[in-house]
């Protein structure tokens, strides 16, 4: 079956919903959204592991145009964030525009028709003048290749594909990985498992959340006096911006203070000096993602939880064999090993001008002008694209800025009589040089490996403040783009500034 739309959006997480709302507000209604699952929500639909919650305060991890006075906690759990996204989609009447069960396998730029032709796994074809990827960076679970994995006889699964049918009560559980997701589910499963062995490659910098439930009176105030929430949101945003300059940009005094505070938290919670040593990172704070938790250290100090720093040599029928030769029995194996953030937009096969694949164009590492558009792929926009991830603030702030920019680009191009918009290759190249030069001065450059990097280059993170990004996307610099009219005339349009 074939379908057509002026704008086709892939994904219905925060990115897809934000853009659909922005397009609708701008009067662009010929829009379709493709969703591989049967519900909206993106990562908040996919990750249902015990303890799943956001590591950004609720008041800031939400749309500025959709105030929510009913958050249960300062840091919201997965279920309420998913319900929030469902409510926004329903309120803005987006459900009628969403085609569920449509996973995109390929997208091809049709030069003669000046449109994108998108094919889904279900066999349907969609054509659109503008194609927007809203699939995000963290949606493909990363499961490391391990010797003997096929011989392990117990249940094994990734945290993003949690097996709720597996009862962990009284079980010996091996957790491979110790990053953000594991930090959240370990305290929950430690309450019921007989023994948990946590295999750690590197320790994390962990700060307390100081989470708590909102009082009914606070929810009432938020509902009746929304400017109070906006003021609170601004305070949270400002703190995040200051965190960037304090930690990420390498201010020695402030970084020393940050490391001191996190170590004090560790010392207050963990009394065993050997365990404390294992949980102390050997890299500067900010070089990897700083994590927040009120109960992780408490869980690691439980008598039924062991932190293992030996490497994994292989898996056997019901055990994990360490590189030291030690064998640790396990009934269940859980991977808390994060996601494949590179290559971007995978596993979709995106072909631009001349049939060139996006994966080929990005063989040296993903890059995009403002993280939104890349040369050779006209009328293709990206939400949460290369070098737009944050380590200090709410990604929703970036997503809203991108949504506004994409709307301006579409409207502005058409107002100038153009059917096609494409960033100039020299502009994109200069922008990427700027990004890499600035990123080289950031804390993230001080570690050899992290999910922020692709073959040594930082391809995920934005090196500046969200305020800078908002300003850079506040308007379209038309000198950065090449515009084309209808294909019948194949004419180029000189864009004004």
C-alpha positions in Angstrom: 0.0 0.0 0.0 1.3 3.5 -0.8 0.8 6.6 1.2 1.9 10.2 0.7 2.5 13.1 3.1 4.2 16.5 3.0 6.2 15.7 6.1 7.0 12.1 7.3 8.3 11.7 10.8 9.9 8.4 12.0 9.4 7.8 15.7 6.9 8.9 18.3 9.1 9.6 21.3 9.8 13.1 22.6 11.4 14.1 19.3 8.6 12.9 17.0 5.8 14.3 19.2 7.6 17.7 19.7 8.0 18.1 15.9 4.5 17.0 15.1 3.1 19.6 17.6 5.4 22.3 16.2 4.3 21.6 12.6 0.6 21.6 13.7 1.0 24.9 15.4 2.6 26.3 12.2 -0.4 25.2 10.2 1.4 22.3 8.5 -1.1 19.5 8.8 -0.2 17.1 6.0 2.0 15.1 8.4 2.3 11.3 9.1 4.3 9.7 11.8 5.7 6.1 11.5 6.0 4.1 14.7 7.4 0.5 14.8 5.5 -0.4 18.0 1.9 -0.2 18.9 2.2 2.8 21.2 4.0 6.1 21.5 6.8 6.8 23.9 10.1 5.9 22.4 12.7 4.9 25.0 10.0 5.3 27.7 8.0 2.6 26.1 10.9 0.3 25.5 12.6 0.5 28.9 10.4 -1.1 31.5 13.0 -2.6 33.8 12.4 -2.3 37.6 13.4 1.1 38.8 13.4 2.8 35.4 13.2 6.5 35.9 14.6 9.8 34.5 17.9 11.3 35.6 16.6 14.8 34.9 14.1 16.4 37.2 10.5 16.1 36.0 9.8 19.8 35.7 12.6 20.1 33.2 12.2 16.7 31.5 8.9 17.7 29.9 7.7 20.1 27.1 7.7 23.8 27.9 4.3 24.0 26.1 2.7 21.1 28.0 2.9 21.8 31.7 2.2 18.8 34.0 1.2 19.6 37.6 0.7 16.0 38.5 4.2 14.6 38.6 4.4 12.2 41.5 8.1 12.6 42.2 10.8 15.2 41.6 12.5 12.6 39.3 9.8 10.8 37.4 9.5 7.0 36.9 9.1 5.5 33.5 5.4 4.8 33.7 4.5 8.4 34.4 6.7 9.7 31.6 5.1 7.3 29.2 1.7 8.4 30.3 2.6 12.0 29.9 3.7 11.4 26.3 0.4 9.5 25.6 -1.5 12.4 27.1 0.3 15.0 24.9 -0.2 12.9 21.8 -3.9 12.6 22.6 -4.4 16.3 23.5 -2.8 17.4 20.2 -4.8 14.9 18.2 -1.7 13.2 16.9 -2.9 9.6 17.1 -4.9 9.9 13.9 -1.6 10.8 12.1 0.4 7.9 13.5 0.8 4.7 11.6 1.6 2.1 14.2 3.4 -1.2 13.4 5.4 0.5 10.7 9.2 -0.1 11.2 11.2 1.7 8.5 13.8 -0.5 6.7 14.8 1.9 4.0 14.4 5.5 2.6 15.5 6.5 -0.9 15.7 10.1 -2.3 14.0 10.2 -5.7 15.8 12.9 -7.7 13.3 13.3 -10.5 10.3 13.5 -8.2 12.1 15.4 -5.5 10.7 13.3 -2.7 11.7 10.6 -0.3 10.4 7.0 -0.8 10.2 5.1 2.5 9.6 1.4 2.7 8.6 -0.4 5.9 9.1 -3.9 7.2 5.4 -4.4 6.8 5.8 -3.8 3.0 4.1 -0.5 2.8 5.5 2.5 0.9 5.3 6.1 2.0 6.4 9.1 -0.1 7.1 12.5 1.4 8.6 15.8 0.4 10.3 16.1 3.7 11.6 13.2 5.9 12.5 13.6 9.5 14.2 11.1 11.7 13.1 11.2 15.3 14.5 7.8 16.3 17.0 9.2 18.8 20.4 7.8 19.9 19.5 5.2 22.5 17.2 2.6 21.2 19.3 -0.3 20.0 20.5 -2.5 23.0 24.2 -3.3 22.9 24.9 -6.9 23.9 28.6 -7.8 24.0 29.8 -10.9 22.2 30.8 -13.4 24.9 32.4 -16.7 24.5 30.0 -19.5 25.5 27.0 -17.3 25.5 25.0 -19.9 23.6 25.8 -22.5 26.3 24.3 -20.5 29.2 21.1 -22.4 30.1 19.3 -19.9 32.2 17.3 -16.8 31.1 19.4 -14.0 29.7 18.2 -10.6 28.5 19.1 -6.9 28.1 17.7 -4.4 30.5 15.9 -2.7 27.6 14.2 -6.0 26.8 13.3 -6.9 30.4 11.8 -10.4 30.9 9.0 -9.7 33.3 8.0 -13.3 33.1 11.3 -14.3 34.9 10.9 -14.3 38.7 14.2 -13.4 40.3 13.1 -14.3 43.8 15.8 -16.6 45.3 17.8 -16.6 42.2 21.6 -16.1 41.6 21.8 -13.2 39.2 24.8 -12.0 37.2 24.6 -8.4 36.0 27.0 -7.6 33.1 27.6 -3.9 33.0 27.3 -1.2 35.6 26.1 2.0 33.8 22.9 4.1 34.0 20.3 1.4 33.6 22.0 -1.1 35.9 22.4 1.7 38.5 18.6 1.8 38.6 17.5 -1.8 38.4 20.2 -3.3 40.8 18.7 -1.8 43.9 15.3 -3.2 42.9 16.3 -6.7 42.1 18.6 -6.9 45.2 15.5 -6.9 47.3 14.4 -10.3 46.0 17.4 -12.1 44.5 19.4 -14.5 46.6 22.7 -13.3 45.2 23.7 -10.6 42.7 27.1 -10.5 41.1 27.7 -7.2 39.4 30.5 -7.2 36.7 32.0 -3.8 36.5 34.4 -2.6 33.8 34.8 1.0 35.2 33.3 2.8 38.2 30.8 5.7 37.9 30.7 9.1 39.3 27.5 9.1 41.3 25.7 12.0 42.9 22.6 11.7 45.2 19.2 12.6 43.6 17.6 13.6 46.8 14.3 12.5 45.3 11.0 12.7 47.1 7.3 12.6 46.3 5.5 15.9 45.6 3.0 16.8 48.3 -0.6 17.3 47.2 -0.3 21.0 48.2 2.7 21.3 45.8 0.8 19.7 43.0 -2.1 22.1 43.7 0.2 25.1 43.6 1.7 23.9 40.3 -1.7 23.6 38.8 -3.2 26.8 40.0 -0.1 29.0 39.8 1.9 27.6 36.7 4.4 30.4 36.7 5.8 29.0 39.9 6.6 25.8 38.0 8.1 27.8 35.1 10.3 29.6 37.6 11.3 26.2 39.1 12.0 24.9 35.7 14.2 27.9 34.9 16.2 27.3 38.1 16.8 23.7 37.2 17.8 24.7 33.6 20.2 27.3 35.0 21.8 24.8 37.4 22.4 22.5 34.4 24.1 25.3 32.4 26.3 26.0 35.4 27.1 22.3 35.7 28.5 22.5 32.1 31.0 25.2 33.0 31.8 23.7 36.4 32.5 20.1 35.3 32.5 19.5 31.6 34.6 22.5 30.6 37.4 21.5 32.9 37.5 24.2 35.5 40.0 22.7 37.9 38.7 24.2 41.1 35.1 23.4 40.4 36.0 19.9 39.1 37.9 19.3 42.3 34.9 20.4 44.3 32.6 18.1 42.3 34.9 15.1 42.8 35.1 15.9 46.5 31.4 16.0 46.9 30.8 12.7 45.1 33.6 11.0 47.1 32.0 12.3 50.3 28.7 10.7 49.3 30.5 7.5 48.6 32.3 7.6 51.9 29.1 8.3 53.8 27.4 5.3 52.3 30.1 2.7 51.8 32.0 1.8 54.9 34.0 -1.1 53.5 37.3 0.4 52.2 37.9 -2.3 49.5 34.4 -1.8 48.1 34.8 1.9 48.3 38.0 1.6 46.3 36.4 -0.4 43.6 33.5 2.1 43.3 35.9 5.1 43.0 36.4 6.1 39.3 39.9 6.4 37.9 39.0 9.1 35.4 38.0 12.8 35.9 34.5 13.6 36.8 32.5 14.5 33.7 34.6 12.4 31.3 31.8 9.9 31.3 28.2 10.3 32.1 27.6 11.5 35.7 24.9 9.4 37.3 22.3 10.2 40.0 21.0 7.7 42.5 19.8 7.7 46.1 19.9 3.9 46.6 22.7 2.4 44.4 25.5 2.6 47.0 23.1 1.2 49.6 22.4 -1.7 47.3 26.0 -2.4 46.6 26.7 -2.6 50.3 24.1 -5.3 50.8 25.4 -8.8 51.9 23.8 -10.4 48.9 25.4 -8.1 46.3 29.0 -8.6 45.2 31.0 -6.2 42.9 33.2 -8.1 40.6 36.0 -6.2 38.8 37.5 -9.3 37.1 36.9 -9.4 33.4 34.5 -12.0 31.9 36.4 -14.8 30.1 33.4 -16.9 29.1 29.9 -18.1 30.0 29.2 -21.7 31.0 26.0 -23.6 31.5 25.1 -21.9 34.8 28.1 -19.7 35.6 30.3 -16.8 34.6 34.0 -17.7 34.4 36.3 -14.7 35.1 39.6 -13.9 33.6 41.1 -14.7 37.0 39.9 -18.3 36.7 37.1 -17.8 39.3 33.7 -19.2 38.4 30.6 -17.4 39.7 27.3 -19.4 39.7 24.3 -17.7 38.0 20.8 -18.7 37.3 19.9 -15.6 35.4 22.1 -13.2 33.2 21.1 -9.6 32.8 23.0 -7.2 30.5 23.2 -3.6 31.7 25.5 -2.7 28.8 23.8 0.3 27.3 23.0 1.0 23.7 24.5 1.2 20.2 24.5 4.9 19.7 26.6 4.6 16.6 25.9 4.4 13.7 23.1 7.0 13.8 19.8 6.1 12.2 20.7 2.4 12.0 19.5 -0.1 11.1 17.6 2.0 8.5 19.2 2.1 5.0 19.1 5.8 4.0 20.1 6.6 0.4 20.5 10.2 -0.7 21.7 11.8 -4.0 23.1 9.2 -6.4 22.0 6.4 -4.2 24.8 7.1 -1.7 24.1 5.5 1.7 24.2 7.6 4.8 26.2 4.9 6.5 28.8 5.3 3.8 28.8 9.1 4.1 29.3 8.7 7.8 31.9 6.0 7.6 34.4 8.3 9.4 31.9 9.2 12.1 28.5 10.9 12.0 28.2 14.6 11.5 25.5 17.1 10.6 25.1 20.8 10.5 23.5 21.8 13.8 22.9 18.1 14.3 19.9 18.5 12.0 21.0 18.2 8.3 23.8 16.6 6.3 25.0 17.3 2.8 24.0 14.9 0.0 20.6 14.1 1.7 18.2 16.9 0.7 15.0 17.4 2.6 16.2 15.0 5.3 16.1 16.4 8.8 17.2 14.8 12.1 16.0 15.3 15.6 18.5 14.5 18.3 21.1 14.0 15.6 25.0 14.0 15.8 26.6 16.2 18.4 23.3 17.2 20.1 23.3 15.0 23.1 23.9 16.6 26.5 25.8 15.7 29.6 24.5 18.6 31.7 20.9 19.5 31.0 17.6 18.2 29.6 17.6 16.9 26.1 14.0 18.1 25.8 15.3 21.6 25.6 17.4 20.7 22.6 14.6 18.8 21.0 12.2 21.8 21.2 14.9 24.0 19.6 15.3 21.5 16.8 11.6 21.2 16.2 11.3 25.0 15.8 14.3 25.1 13.5 12.9 22.3 11.2 9.6 24.1 10.9 11.4 27.4 10.0 13.5 25.6 7.4 10.4 23.9 5.7 8.3 27.1 5.8 11.2 29.3 4.7 12.3 27.1 1.8 8.8 27.0 0.4 8.3 30.8 0.9 11.4 31.2 -1.3 9.8 29.0 -4.0 12.0 26.0 -3.2 11.1 22.4 -3.3 14.4 21.2 -2.0 16.7 22.3 0.8 20.2 21.0 1.4 23.0 22.2 3.6 26.1 23.2 1.7 28.9 20.7 2.1 31.5 23.3 2.9 29.3 24.8 5.6 28.8 21.4 7.2 32.5 20.6 7.0 33.4 23.9 8.7 30.8 23.3 11.4 32.1 19.9 12.1 35.7 21.2 12.4 34.4 23.7 15.0 32.6 20.9 16.9 35.6 18.6 17.1 38.0 21.5 18.1 35.7 22.5 20.9 35.0 18.9 22.0 38.7 18.3 22.3 38.8 20.7 25.2 35.9 19.0 27.1 36.1 16.4 29.9 34.7 13.8 27.5 38.0 13.8 25.5 39.9 12.5 28.5 38.8 8.9 28.2 39.7 6.5 25.4 36.3 4.8 25.3 32.7 5.8 26.0 29.4 5.6 24.2 29.9 9.3 23.2 32.7 8.3 20.8 32.9 6.6 17.5 36.4 5.5 16.5 38.0 8.1 18.8 35.8 11.0 17.6 33.0 12.4 19.9 30.0 12.2 17.6 27.2 12.3 20.2 27.7 15.3 22.5 27.1 19.0 22.1 30.1 21.1 23.4 28.2 24.2 24.4 25.3 25.3 26.6 21.7 24.8 25.6 21.4 28.5 25.5 24.0 28.7 22.7 22.2 26.0 20.8 18.8 27.7 21.2 20.4 30.9 19.8 22.0 29.1 16.9 18.7 27.5 15.9 16.5 30.5 16.6 16.6 31.4 12.9 17.8 29.9 9.7 21.0 31.2 8.1 20.0 30.7 4.5 23.5 31.2 3.3 24.2 27.8 4.7 21.8 26.1 2.4 21.3 25.4 -1.3 17.7 25.7 -2.5 16.2 24.2 -5.6 13.0 24.9 -7.4 10.8 22.3 -9.2 12.7 19.5 -10.9 11.2 20.4 -14.3 13.2 23.6 -14.3 16.1 22.2 -12.2 16.8 25.7 -11.2 18.8 26.8 -8.2 17.5 29.5 -5.9 19.8 32.1 -4.4 18.8 32.3 -0.7 19.0 35.5 1.2 20.6 35.7 4.6 
